[in-house]
Amino acid sequence: MKLLRRGAEAELYLSEFEGKPALLKKRVEKSYRAKELDSEIGIGRTGLEARLLSRARKLGIKTPQVYSVDKGKREIVMEFIEGERAKDVLNSKNYSKICKGIGKDIAKMHSYDLVHGDLTTSNILIHNNSLVFIDFGLGSASKKIEDKAVDLLVFKKTFEATHADLMPKGWEKILEGYEAEMGKEGEKTVAHIAIIEKRARYH
């Protein structure tokens, strides 16, 4: 296996599954946690991420196909997708279509109470002219408008930091796609972002 990336939460390896290229994601142990607690959290997060990936895929959102899960080892083997990160592709000429599409796909997730948890343009791939969402390691299932608004707010902050040249026009296209897909519920969620931002300024 070849190590592709080592992050704070997991290590990614180029692997193989039934003769096909695959991606092995292995959650790393946290030495600062008690061993039993770390094991419980790691097992729980591994199982949840696999379920969220599969659920999003069933909703029509492109994600890597999960091939196998070993919760004891904290490992997920999934489809290896060769694509460019949206982070590296977005520019002033193509941002409108891509950003609107991103907003629509996030709305699809939220409409089925699926929260990504780590929305960044690094976690969205462009593959065969389609958007592919990856890394649901911090994701959750939630009906709360607060959680969905926080999901968007986190994305807004990372988008602003990574694509300052596309603000605010790129972000506005994301919200346009989001509200177009989700309707009035989407409008409420977007309005709630401002409430959270205002609350944060006074704490």
N, C-alpha and C positions, 0 to 999 in steps of 0.2 A: 504494500500500500504506500501511496505517496501523500505526505502531508501537504495540504493545499493552504490551510490557514489555521492559525491558532488564535482564538479570541478569549475574552474573559470568561465566557460561559461554556464554550465548546471548542473542540478540535474537529476540523473537516479533513477527510482523507478521500483521495480518489481510489475507488475500490472496484469490485466486480460482483454482479449478481446474475447467476444463471447465464453466464457468457456475455452479459451486457455491462457497459460501463455504469458504475453506480457511485453514489456519494455516501460515505459513512460519516455520520455525525455522532460524536462521542462527547457527552457532557463531562466537564472536568470536575474533579473533587475540590471542595473548598476547605482548605486546612484550618481556616478560622472558625469553622462550625464544628460542633460536637459530631462525631462520626455517625451516630445513629440518626441524628437530625438531618445531616447532609445527605445520607443515603435515602431517607424518606422523601426529602425534597427533590433529589435527583431522579428518583424512580417516578415520582408523581409528575414532574415536569416533562420527562421523556414520554410517558404515556399520553399526557395531555397534548403535547405538540403533535404527536402522530395522529391523534384524533382530529385536531384542528385542521391539519393539512388535508386529511381525507375528506373532512366535512366541507371545507372550502371548495375542494375539487368537485364534489357532488353538486355544489351550488352553481357550478359553471365558471368558477374562478380558477384560472390556470395556476396550479401548484405542482411541485414534483410529486410523482406517484410514490407512495410508501410501499416498499417491497417487504421489509421485515422490521420487527421491533424486538429488542431485548432490554426490557426495563431493568433487570438485575444488573446488566452491564452498562445501562444508561446509553444505549446505542440505537440509532435509527439508520437503516439502510434504505436509501431512496433513489429515485431516478436522477441521473446526472444530466443536467441541462446546460448545454453550451450556449450561452447568450451574453450579451453585453449588459452591464448594469445601466439602469436608467440614469444614474448619476453621471456616467461617462458619455451618454448619448444626447441628453437634453441640451438644446441650444435655442437661440432666438428664432430659428426658422421652423423647428418641429415641435416646439413646446405646447402649442395649442391643442393638437390632437392627442399627444401623449398625456398631458396633464388632465385633460377632460376624461380620457379613458381611465386614468388612475382613480379619479374621483368617483366614477361610476362603479368601479370594482370594489372600492372601499365601502360604498353605499350598499352593494350587494351583501357584503360581509355583515355590516351593521344591521341590515334589515332582517337578518337571520340570527342576530345576537351573537355574532362572532367578532371579537376584538383582537386585532393583530398584536398590539402591545409594543411593537418596535418598528413603526412605519418610517422608513427612510428610502431615498432613491437608490441606496446601496442594496436594499432588500427587495428590489423590483428589477427583474431581468426583462430584456427585450429579446424574444426568441421567435423567429419566423413572423415578425411584425406583430406579435402578440405580447401582452404583459404577463409575466409570471411572478407571482408573489412567493417569496421564500422566507425562511427563518421565523417560525411562529413560536420560538422558544420562550417568549415572554407573553404569549397570547392567553386569552381566557374566553369563557362564554359568559355573557352578561346582557341583561335586558336594560340596564341603567343608562339613561341618557348621559349621565355624568361620565361614565366609563368610555362611552363612544366619543364624547366631546374631548376628553383627555387624549384619546387615541389620535384625534385630528390635531389637537394642540401640539402634541409631541411632534407630529409630522410637520406642522407649520414651522416650528422652531428649527428642526433639522433642515427643512427645505430652505429656509431663510439663510441659514449658516452656509449651506452648500451651494445654493443657487441664488446668491444675492442679486445677480444681474437679471434674474427672471422674476424678481419681486417688484410690485405685487401682482403683475399680470399672470404669472404662472400659477400662483396660489389661487387667484380668482377663477382660473379655468378649472382647477381641481374642485373648488367649491361649486362651480357651475355644474360640473358633471355629477357631483355628489347629490345636489338638490334635485337635478333633473331625474335621477334614478330613484331617489328615495321620497320625493314629494314633500308634503307638509312635515312629516317626521324628520326629514333631513334638514328642513329650514329651522326646526326647533333645536336640533342638535348643533347646527352652525351658530345659532343665536346664543347657545349655552357656552360656546367657546369664550365669548366676550365676558360672560359672567365669571368664568374661572379666571380669566386674565385680570379682571378688575379686583377679584378677591385676592389674588396673589400679590397685587401691588400694595395692599394694605396689611400684609402680614410680614 
